[in-house]
Amino acid sequence: MFWNELGPQAAVFFLIFARVFALLSVAPLFSSSSLPGMARVGLTLLTSVLILPWINVAEITSLQQEVVDFSAMGLPAADAAVADFGLKYVFLLIGEAFIGILQGFILNLITMAFQSAGQFFTMQMGFGASAVFDPMAQEQIPLMGQFFNLVAMLVFLIINGFQKLFFTGILVSFQAVRAADLIRAQGVFMEVFIGSMAVLFRQAMSMAFPIFGTLFLVQVTMGLLAKAAPQMNLLMLGFPLAILVTFTILLFVIPVLMNTFGAVFDNGFNVIESLLMQLRGSPI
């Protein structure tokens, strides 16, 4: 059998590889089409090799004594977890990949918050008809949404986001949760999804509010001027004025926004760590 021939290290290595590859396939920057697939696979292999010595193999292989009830899905119970490439091991691989996808999904929610913040005031500043192609999302997004996204990626690099991603998202995740814990936590995922979407909207509004509120005051002022002086062509004057006001505000609030972006990223990593702890601590 595979387990007896190569030992537990090889089987555990493939479990690590599944989670890391799923995370890098969904996480921001790494999921970009500009990153070659072979580079992503090579990074996954390197990361898996570096993480393997830090993983408690005995804890993972203790799943051999756990019997997971698959009767609800019409499948027989399995008595061994990583003893061979059997049914249980396949489910463990799928579970590891799902954990990685879940972590990458939360990180993508963070980048969506930055894009949404730019979308809130793009129309008001006169860039409603302009859009740029986002190679990571593979879609057209508003110009200011892409600007906020690029600033966020810069902040991600400044705050050592890669180190936090590999430490919190990968190493700590293996120490906190196993694939078998997913079966015990059916109700956690929807709770995390709804909570993450609420946090996404709140963070996007907090980042866009200084510019959005100022543009609202500009629009109100332009409306009052249109009533006071109907002969003025305020429609043509309003667009360049809104653009000028927006970039002037950005010039002053960018330092504050960068601190906010860093706090949002830190909060995202805390959410991932909290989610992993909830999965591990979920009752059977």
Steps between C-alpha positions, in 0.01 A plus 500: 500500500607860438513580871719204589735560207567872526397576856277775638715788376411450134125479556504804728706690241222460242246626754717809555544543125122493443431775754789724393423469128131579558593806707746634242248438221244729667704751703557852362810552282576127488176426311581756231521366145829687465660246737595188299341176612837328533618779732194446719562124509868552578418741783250247635761223496758720673251614763382144566857376546579785742182450702515119525761490783282734709188287470410252773470189285384291794205734555395482137544125475290460814208534261554129438316437825215739415200360320310758299136421433440532127171312517307823447670528161444135417867410554645231731689597814880504466732367770826650372580859408834506322575128495468493122346685209157374592166671535586665831828640369324648196255676730790629709664644187174670404463632854852642501439669165173644630675650803750671268222630277316634805808689617560645152133598477526710816811674364314569175218657700757749629603604148133522405453748785764727346344477155154566641631809681615642167176406328294697751624838374618422144167605351477817711846621398425464127680174420186292469565415135864404555608148591823303496567128472601328823722200415441343842120518489487454120238772465453871439497710816463877555814708477507611864426146614814385321693793650397401852582139422853589384558712810378210712743260331781747573396511865485118497866493403596771751345322799675172408178348377679210336658397829167527679329305223747213517519499880137562597337359190706183471715405799256609771208352307656153513560537872143622556270290282496172312284393208296270724393803705295622203250221562439627852443861395212504252352819644820703517538573129173688447556699819846601383375585150220727624725665756775554243260665254375736772857592594582547130222756452584684823870525416431614144268774624751618761774530237281676244311729737747797504493529120139396457380750759702786352372428150147500637557850638644607162190370321273684744700821447477462123127452529460818704713693250288368215191639671668833578656548154311293239695661216825334615592173326562313824463161332825544310667663800391232744696206355850653510423658838400164648815337363718781638336481843536120510870496422561789740335304781693186406823698525427571866329176608726244329735477804200436725351255251824303486485453877137396461592253226763346728244467780255335259762243396589430864131454577472257209784285635335508843173382345679209335665401828171530687324290235760225530460496877121478463534208262728318743280575798166416339309229686429168335 
